[in-house]
Amino acid sequence: MSMIFPGMDPYLEAPAIWEGFHSSFVVYMRDALQPQLRPRYIASVERRVVVESPNGDQRPIIPDVWVGNRTQASATSATAVADVDSPVIVEVSALEIHQSYLEILDTTTGMRVVTVIEVVSPSNKYHGHGRDLYLTKQAEVLSSLVNLVEIDLHRSGPHVVSVPESVARSKGPYDYLVCTNRAVGPREKFELYPRRLADRLPRIPIPLATGDRDVRLDLQAVLELAYDRGAYSDQLRYDRPCSPPLDPTDEEWAKKVISRGVQQAV
């Protein structure tokens, strides 16, 4: 079954689904841009890793190579004690939260980064090292000669994209937001693409180095490709409430969209 929502599918925002979808969405963005960029530029998928421990602490790790080693404890490492009940042994590893993003590199200037494209994740929004790491990278880009494109496809969570929330909200309500800040011109100027749940995701220009024309990125086409290739129609439980929840008006609308989509698929 192809996508049933006209724009972003809110069921993709579910925590159990988002991380895998996010990674493939970034890769398909790269694939959509690559033919337009070459030979001067290339789009490269980069990754941050935030490790969250069982007690909720987070620490950022940006590895060049991640090497894991697991050793088994010696059979003599524990001493048996008589007359005690046998416990159930569990081991909880730290949770790695991967944050993929795109960099557009200029091959004529030693692979200089000219544009960063971020797809915001929940770990970028909420308090902790994930948010701190994102905001640090955001500030670095905004203080440099690098363009910044931020794509927020999550309805919930605190505002994190670089445009002030009060400014974005003053232009009207939105559920999803795309924000572009160009390196050339005043950095206080932002190009916004606010979208409601029922709206198609935008076709946006991606800025490159000074003097070169923008290239085009159709976010809806990328979304539909990621949805189809990931077989999300078989994974998503449209018979259950959406997570994060929809407001009552959007929930009624979504039920009609889902019902219509299921009928068409039969």
PyMOL commands that set and color helices and strands:
alter all, ss='L'
color gray80, all
select helices_A, chain A and resi 10-13+15-37+107-109+122-125+129-142+165-170+219-229+232-235+248-265
alter helices_A, ss='H'
color red, helices_A
select strands_A, chain A and resi 41-52+58-61+95-106+112-119+147-152+176-181+191-195+203-206+215-218
alter strands_A, ss='S'
color yellow, strands_A
deselect
rebuild
show_as cartoon
